[in-house]
Amino acid sequence: MAKIKIVVTVLLLALLLWKVHPRHIYTALKEANFNGLVLAVVLGLVMVLLRWWKWHVLVKDGLKAGGPKQSLVSLLGGMAFALVTPARVGELSRALFFPKGTKTQVGMLTFLDRVIDLFVVLLYASLGATSRVSPVFRIVLGATMAVLAFVVLRFDWVVRLLRRWFQGGWLGSRLAGLDQVERNLRHVTILKNFILSCSLTFFDLITFFVLLRCFVPTVSFSVVLLVFPLVLLVNVAPITISGLGLREGTAIALLAIFKISSAAAFNATFLSYILNSVAPAVVGAIYARNMKVSFSAQKPAPQS
């Protein structure tokens, strides 16, 4: 399966470079006004801090253990693994940076964190782009949001259901430890994570807007509000490695509706990916390579 996704990624990137000639990409970069690049970098740092904060809120409440540094290391390490996996499933590797005895709990908290992020992306997509898509898409979007909202709001029920379904055996013994998360995690914590995720996605929109204006100074924010949530949504599809090619191709197709060149769309989307995904992942890869800082040798906190 991994080899298939690598092949699909290479083919899709080759198709994009055939459609958007590298010479046009280079010319657009050469002619761009990068005055806004500093602002985009600052926004990228703010987004990392927001990701850290919303992840630490879940860890602190769900485990009643783990300091800010441990949350940051696990977040960046997870982003490093997510960089080379479809649909960012590598985020589940955050559990590797926690002590033995808590990895299942951390994995479940990571799942909740990503579900909330997906719900927020769908929310932005529904607010910004549903007027330009088919009724079938709107129905599917609404149904998916309803399911995700149920999972988030009744997360304790989901945890109990999993423990009941998988009693006994290796998996059952691992899921038995989720009672700590079920008992500790409060609805107010989930609400905090949701609010921070909404803020994070908004900053993501602003960053893309700033980068796109480097190439198209006249573009309006309403265009980004219509297009970028759909780009984020398509990026979730587990088709290519880290969404490469799929994300840029979607941006090119949607921004073409507003007469924005393929080269500008490609460059803005790819630069956004570099700033918001690759740069933090490189830092995380440093920690992932040296597991001494992963806190794996620490003893798990005693359960009350």
WONOR-V703021 format. One record per run of one state. SS is the DSSP state (H for helix, E for strand, - for the rest). FROM is the first residue (numbers start at 0). TO is the last residue. If there is no record, write none. Layout:
ss & from & to
SS & FROM & TO
SS & FROM & TO
This chain:
ss & from & to
- & 0 & 0
H & 1 & 18
- & 19 & 20
H & 21 & 30
- & 31 & 32
H & 33 & 62
- & 63 & 66
H & 67 & 81
- & 82 & 84
H & 85 & 96
- & 97 & 101
H & 102 & 127
- & 128 & 128
H & 129 & 131
- & 132 & 133
H & 134 & 152
- & 153 & 153
H & 154 & 164
- & 165 & 167
H & 168 & 183
- & 184 & 185
H & 186 & 214
- & 215 & 219
H & 220 & 234
- & 235 & 239
H & 240 & 242
- & 243 & 244
H & 245 & 257
- & 258 & 260
H & 261 & 288
- & 289 & 289
H & 290 & 293
- & 294 & 303
